[in-house]
Amino acid sequence: MDRRSRSLVVRSETKEDLIVFHAMSKDVPILAGVLTGVVIFVHAYFLYLEMFRWEASRTRKVFGTTAAFAAESRAMAANQGLYNGFISVGLLCGISLGAAGLIMTCYLLLCVVVAGIYGAMTVTRAAFFAQTIPASVALFAFWAGV
């Protein structure tokens, strides 16, 4: 089996050029899968904190909120946690599908990158380190095929 037959290939509609993604087999590259797993875990943890532990003192410390703000924003935080759960489940499905889920996985990782940048600009710089960097490194690993 040659390399091209094991790669995910997308044909351009305007040219005959091929865009070959570095999905060298049906399996996700090991490092890319592990790094995506980190992103999955981080967002599942956000779900837990935002949906079930929002008013706890440790959670308030993590997010830099007061008890009054946590009480007032509980429903909003739970909704935000639900979205973090969707990201986790979507990424898990994407890497479970292997090469067939590559586009979905990369799309969701890009969403995390953008959310982390936006969060860093509007809420806290910690969002950049918790979201943007891990998702960016995972995307790079997919691109590199490692």
CYANA upper distance limits for C-alpha pairs under 8 A (distance plus 0.5 A):
  1 MET  CA      5 SER  CA      7.10
  1 MET  CA      6 ARG  CA      7.85
  2 ASP  CA      6 ARG  CA      7.39
  3 ARG  CA      7 SER  CA      7.01
  3 ARG  CA     24 MET  CA      7.37
  4 ARG  CA      9 VAL  CA      8.50
  6 ARG  CA     23 ALA  CA      7.90
  6 ARG  CA     24 MET  CA      6.06
  6 ARG  CA     25 SER  CA      5.72
  6 ARG  CA     26 LYS  CA      7.89
  7 SER  CA     20 VAL  CA      7.09
  7 SER  CA     21 PHE  CA      7.03
  7 SER  CA     22 HIS  CA      7.12
  7 SER  CA     23 ALA  CA      5.69
  7 SER  CA     24 MET  CA      5.59
  7 SER  CA     25 SER  CA      6.94
  7 SER  CA     99 ALA  CA      8.36
  8 LEU  CA     20 VAL  CA      6.65
  8 LEU  CA     21 PHE  CA      6.15
  8 LEU  CA     22 HIS  CA      7.95
  8 LEU  CA     23 ALA  CA      6.46
  8 LEU  CA     24 MET  CA      8.33
  8 LEU  CA     99 ALA  CA      7.06
  8 LEU  CA    100 ALA  CA      8.19
  9 VAL  CA     18 LEU  CA      7.22
  9 VAL  CA     19 ILE  CA      6.51
  9 VAL  CA     20 VAL  CA      5.41
  9 VAL  CA     21 PHE  CA      7.04
 10 VAL  CA     18 LEU  CA      6.75
 10 VAL  CA     19 ILE  CA      6.01
 10 VAL  CA     20 VAL  CA      7.21
 11 ARG  CA     15 LYS  CA      8.30
 11 ARG  CA     16 GLU  CA      7.18
 11 ARG  CA     17 ASP  CA      7.13
 11 ARG  CA     18 LEU  CA      5.72
 11 ARG  CA     19 ILE  CA      7.00
 12 SER  CA     16 GLU  CA      6.72
 12 SER  CA     17 ASP  CA      6.72
 12 SER  CA     18 LEU  CA      7.09
 12 SER  CA     19 ILE  CA      8.00
 21 PHE  CA    143 TRP  CA      7.55
 22 HIS  CA    142 PHE  CA      7.09
 22 HIS  CA    143 TRP  CA      6.45
 22 HIS  CA    144 ALA  CA      7.10
 22 HIS  CA    145 GLY  CA      5.28
 23 ALA  CA     27 ASP  CA      8.06
 23 ALA  CA     28 VAL  CA      7.38
 23 ALA  CA     29 PRO  CA      7.76
 23 ALA  CA     99 ALA  CA      6.07
 23 ALA  CA    102 LEU  CA      8.21
 23 ALA  CA    142 PHE  CA      8.19
 23 ALA  CA    145 GLY  CA      6.93
 24 MET  CA     29 PRO  CA      8.37
 24 MET  CA    145 GLY  CA      7.73
 25 SER  CA     99 ALA  CA      7.30
 26 LYS  CA     98 GLY  CA      5.69
 26 LYS  CA     99 ALA  CA      5.45
 26 LYS  CA    100 ALA  CA      7.89
 27 ASP  CA     98 GLY  CA      5.19
 27 ASP  CA     99 ALA  CA      6.73
 28 VAL  CA     32 ALA  CA      7.41
 28 VAL  CA     33 GLY  CA      6.38
 28 VAL  CA     95 ILE  CA      6.87
 28 VAL  CA     98 GLY  CA      5.46
 28 VAL  CA     99 ALA  CA      6.87
 29 PRO  CA     33 GLY  CA      6.55
 29 PRO  CA    141 ALA  CA      8.38
 29 PRO  CA    142 PHE  CA      7.47
 29 PRO  CA    145 GLY  CA      6.41
 29 PRO  CA    146 VAL  CA      5.52
 30 ILE  CA     34 VAL  CA      6.72
 30 ILE  CA    146 VAL  CA      6.68
 31 LEU  CA     35 LEU  CA      6.58
 31 LEU  CA    138 ALA  CA      8.31
 31 LEU  CA    141 ALA  CA      6.97
 31 LEU  CA    146 VAL  CA      5.90
 32 ALA  CA     36 THR  CA      6.51
 32 ALA  CA    138 ALA  CA      5.72
 32 ALA  CA    139 LEU  CA      7.80
 32 ALA  CA    140 PHE  CA      8.49
 32 ALA  CA    141 ALA  CA      5.33
 32 ALA  CA    142 PHE  CA      5.88
 32 ALA  CA    145 GLY  CA      8.11
 32 ALA  CA    146 VAL  CA      6.57
 33 GLY  CA     37 GLY  CA      6.53
 33 GLY  CA     95 ILE  CA      7.22
 33 GLY  CA    138 ALA  CA      8.23
 34 VAL  CA     38 VAL  CA      6.96
 35 LEU  CA     39 VAL  CA      7.10
 35 LEU  CA    134 PRO  CA      7.35
 35 LEU  CA    135 ALA  CA      8.11
 35 LEU  CA    137 VAL  CA      7.76
 35 LEU  CA    138 ALA  CA      5.56
 36 THR  CA     40 ILE  CA      6.68
 36 THR  CA     91 LEU  CA      7.80
 36 THR  CA     95 ILE  CA      8.45
 36 THR  CA    134 PRO  CA      8.41
 36 THR  CA    135 ALA  CA      7.54
 36 THR  CA    138 ALA  CA      6.17
 37 GLY  CA     41 PHE  CA      6.60
 37 GLY  CA     92 LEU  CA      8.21
 38 VAL  CA     42 VAL  CA      6.66
 38 VAL  CA    134 PRO  CA      7.81
 39 VAL  CA     43 HIS  CA      6.74
 39 VAL  CA     88 SER  CA      8.04
 39 VAL  CA    131 GLN  CA      7.80
 39 VAL  CA    134 PRO  CA      6.85
 39 VAL  CA    135 ALA  CA      6.83
 40 ILE  CA     44 ALA  CA      6.60
 40 ILE  CA     87 ILE  CA      7.92
 40 ILE  CA     88 SER  CA      5.07
 40 ILE  CA     89 VAL  CA      8.10
 40 ILE  CA     91 LEU  CA      7.03
 40 ILE  CA     92 LEU  CA      7.44
 41 PHE  CA     45 TYR  CA      6.57
 41 PHE  CA     88 SER  CA      7.75
 42 VAL  CA     46 PHE  CA      6.77
 42 VAL  CA    130 ALA  CA      8.07
 43 HIS  CA     47 LEU  CA      6.70
 43 HIS  CA     84 ASN  CA      5.70
 43 HIS  CA     85 GLY  CA      6.90
 43 HIS  CA     87 ILE  CA      7.48
 43 HIS  CA     88 SER  CA      6.26
 44 ALA  CA     48 TYR  CA      6.86
 44 ALA  CA     84 ASN  CA      7.11
 44 ALA  CA     85 GLY  CA      6.14
 44 ALA  CA     88 SER  CA      6.41
 45 TYR  CA     49 LEU  CA      6.71
 46 PHE  CA     50 GLU  CA      6.35
 46 PHE  CA     81 GLY  CA      6.58
 46 PHE  CA     84 ASN  CA      6.99
 46 PHE  CA     85 GLY  CA      8.45
 47 LEU  CA     51 MET  CA      6.23
 47 LEU  CA     52 PHE  CA      8.36
 47 LEU  CA     78 ALA  CA      8.23
 47 LEU  CA     80 GLN  CA      8.20
 47 LEU  CA     81 GLY  CA      4.50
 47 LEU  CA     82 LEU  CA      6.55
 47 LEU  CA     83 TYR  CA      8.29
 47 LEU  CA     84 ASN  CA      6.07
 47 LEU  CA     85 GLY  CA      6.02
 48 TYR  CA     52 PHE  CA      5.98
 48 TYR  CA     53 ARG  CA      7.13
 48 TYR  CA     81 GLY  CA      7.59
 49 LEU  CA     53 ARG  CA      5.14
 49 LEU  CA     54 TRP  CA      6.03
 49 LEU  CA     59 THR  CA      6.79
 49 LEU  CA     81 GLY  CA      8.01
 50 GLU  CA     54 TRP  CA      5.37
 50 GLU  CA     74 ARG  CA      8.46
 50 GLU  CA     77 ALA  CA      5.61
 50 GLU  CA     78 ALA  CA      5.74
 50 GLU  CA     80 GLN  CA      7.47
 50 GLU  CA     81 GLY  CA      5.37
 51 MET  CA     77 ALA  CA      7.00
 51 MET  CA     78 ALA  CA      4.63
 51 MET  CA     79 ASN  CA      7.96
 51 MET  CA     81 GLY  CA      5.94
 51 MET  CA     82 LEU  CA      7.70
 52 PHE  CA     78 ALA  CA      8.10
 53 ARG  CA     59 THR  CA      6.94
 54 TRP  CA     59 THR  CA      6.37
 54 TRP  CA     60 ARG  CA      7.43
 54 TRP  CA     70 ALA  CA      6.94
 54 TRP  CA     74 ARG  CA      7.04
 54 TRP  CA     77 ALA  CA      7.54
 54 TRP  CA     78 ALA  CA      8.36
 55 GLU  CA     59 THR  CA      7.29
 55 GLU  CA     60 ARG  CA      7.03
 55 GLU  CA     67 ALA  CA      7.09
 55 GLU  CA     70 ALA  CA      5.83
 55 GLU  CA     71 ALA  CA      6.91
 55 GLU  CA     74 ARG  CA      7.93
 56 ALA  CA     60 ARG  CA      6.74
 57 SER  CA     61 LYS  CA      6.69
 57 SER  CA     67 ALA  CA      8.26
 58 ARG  CA     62 VAL  CA      6.78
 59 THR  CA     63 PHE  CA      6.72
 60 ARG  CA     64 GLY  CA      5.97
 60 ARG  CA     65 THR  CA      5.34
 60 ARG  CA     66 THR  CA      6.82
 60 ARG  CA     67 ALA  CA      7.72
 60 ARG  CA     70 ALA  CA      7.68
 61 LYS  CA     65 THR  CA      7.08
 65 THR  CA     69 PHE  CA      6.74
 65 THR  CA     70 ALA  CA      6.92
 66 THR  CA     70 ALA  CA      6.59
 67 ALA  CA     71 ALA  CA      6.67
 68 ALA  CA     72 GLU  CA      6.78
 69 PHE  CA     73 SER  CA      6.47
 70 ALA  CA     74 ARG  CA      6.29
 73 SER  CA     77 ALA  CA      6.58
 74 ARG  CA     78 ALA  CA      6.69
 75 ALA  CA     79 ASN  CA      6.78
 76 MET  CA     80 GLN  CA      6.74
 77 ALA  CA     81 GLY  CA      6.53
 78 ALA  CA     82 LEU  CA      6.71
 79 ASN  CA     83 TYR  CA      7.09
 80 GLN  CA     84 ASN  CA      6.95
 81 GLY  CA     85 GLY  CA      6.76
 82 LEU  CA     86 PHE  CA      6.90
 83 TYR  CA     87 ILE  CA      6.91
 84 ASN  CA     88 SER  CA      6.85
 85 GLY  CA     89 VAL  CA      6.66
 86 PHE  CA     90 GLY  CA      6.42
 87 ILE  CA     91 LEU  CA      6.58
 87 ILE  CA    108 LEU  CA      7.22
 88 SER  CA     92 LEU  CA      6.63
 89 VAL  CA     93 CYS  CA      6.61
 90 GLY  CA     94 GLY  CA      6.57
 90 GLY  CA    104 MET  CA      8.28
 90 GLY  CA    105 THR  CA      7.91
 90 GLY  CA    108 LEU  CA      7.84
 91 LEU  CA     95 ILE  CA      6.71
 91 LEU  CA    104 MET  CA      8.13
 91 LEU  CA    105 THR  CA      5.92
 91 LEU  CA    108 LEU  CA      7.13
 91 LEU  CA    109 LEU  CA      8.29
 92 LEU  CA     96 SER  CA      6.51
 93 CYS  CA     97 LEU  CA      6.77
 93 CYS  CA    101 GLY  CA      7.88
 94 GLY  CA     98 GLY  CA      7.33
 94 GLY  CA    100 ALA  CA      8.28
 94 GLY  CA    101 GLY  CA      4.77
 94 GLY  CA    102 LEU  CA      6.85
 94 GLY  CA    104 MET  CA      6.31
 94 GLY  CA    105 THR  CA      5.38
 95 ILE  CA     99 ALA  CA      8.41
 95 ILE  CA    101 GLY  CA      6.60
 95 ILE  CA    102 LEU  CA      7.60
 95 ILE  CA    105 THR  CA      7.06
 96 SER  CA    101 GLY  CA      7.86
 97 LEU  CA    101 GLY  CA      5.33
 97 LEU  CA    102 LEU  CA      8.34
 98 GLY  CA    102 LEU  CA      7.09
101 GLY  CA    105 THR  CA      6.54
102 LEU  CA    106 CYS  CA      6.55
103 ILE  CA    107 TYR  CA      6.52
104 MET  CA    108 LEU  CA      6.70
105 THR  CA    109 LEU  CA      6.65
106 CYS  CA    110 LEU  CA      6.61
106 CYS  CA    139 LEU  CA      6.95
107 TYR  CA    111 CYS  CA      6.80
108 LEU  CA    112 VAL  CA      6.83
109 LEU  CA    113 VAL  CA      6.78
109 LEU  CA    135 ALA  CA      5.86
109 LEU  CA    136 SER  CA      7.88
109 LEU  CA    138 ALA  CA      8.18
109 LEU  CA    139 LEU  CA      7.26
110 LEU  CA    114 VAL  CA      6.74
110 LEU  CA    135 ALA  CA      7.72
110 LEU  CA    136 SER  CA      8.15
110 LEU  CA    139 LEU  CA      8.31
111 CYS  CA    115 ALA  CA      6.57
112 VAL  CA    116 GLY  CA      6.48
112 VAL  CA    131 GLN  CA      6.60
112 VAL  CA    132 THR  CA      6.90
112 VAL  CA    135 ALA  CA      6.89
113 VAL  CA    117 ILE  CA      6.77
113 VAL  CA    131 GLN  CA      6.81
113 VAL  CA    132 THR  CA      4.76
113 VAL  CA    133 ILE  CA      7.95
113 VAL  CA    135 ALA  CA      6.39
113 VAL  CA    136 SER  CA      6.89
114 VAL  CA    118 TYR  CA      6.62
114 VAL  CA    132 THR  CA      7.69
115 ALA  CA    119 GLY  CA      6.40
115 ALA  CA    131 GLN  CA      8.05
115 ALA  CA    132 THR  CA      8.07
116 GLY  CA    120 ALA  CA      6.49
116 GLY  CA    127 ALA  CA      5.52
116 GLY  CA    128 PHE  CA      5.41
116 GLY  CA    129 PHE  CA      8.38
116 GLY  CA    130 ALA  CA      8.02
116 GLY  CA    131 GLN  CA      5.46
116 GLY  CA    132 THR  CA      5.28
117 ILE  CA    121 MET  CA      6.76
117 ILE  CA    127 ALA  CA      7.69
117 ILE  CA    128 PHE  CA      6.22
117 ILE  CA    132 THR  CA      6.87
118 TYR  CA    122 THR  CA      6.61
119 GLY  CA    123 VAL  CA      5.67
119 GLY  CA    124 THR  CA      6.69
119 GLY  CA    125 ARG  CA      7.75
119 GLY  CA    127 ALA  CA      6.03
119 GLY  CA    128 PHE  CA      7.66
120 ALA  CA    124 THR  CA      5.32
120 ALA  CA    125 ARG  CA      4.65
120 ALA  CA    126 ALA  CA      7.04
120 ALA  CA    127 ALA  CA      5.65
120 ALA  CA    128 PHE  CA      5.83
121 MET  CA    125 ARG  CA      7.46
123 VAL  CA    127 ALA  CA      8.41
125 ARG  CA    129 PHE  CA      7.76
126 ALA  CA    130 ALA  CA      6.58
127 ALA  CA    131 GLN  CA      6.07
127 ALA  CA    132 THR  CA      7.56
128 PHE  CA    132 THR  CA      5.31
128 PHE  CA    133 ILE  CA      6.85
129 PHE  CA    133 ILE  CA      5.91
129 PHE  CA    134 PRO  CA      7.89
130 ALA  CA    134 PRO  CA      7.35
131 GLN  CA    135 ALA  CA      6.66
132 THR  CA    136 SER  CA      6.37
133 ILE  CA    137 VAL  CA      6.60
134 PRO  CA    138 ALA  CA      6.68
135 ALA  CA    139 LEU  CA      6.65
136 SER  CA    140 PHE  CA      6.68
137 VAL  CA    141 ALA  CA      6.70
138 ALA  CA    142 PHE  CA      6.86
139 LEU  CA    143 TRP  CA      6.72
140 PHE  CA    144 ALA  CA      6.54
141 ALA  CA    145 GLY  CA      6.39
141 ALA  CA    146 VAL  CA      5.80
142 PHE  CA    146 VAL  CA      6.92
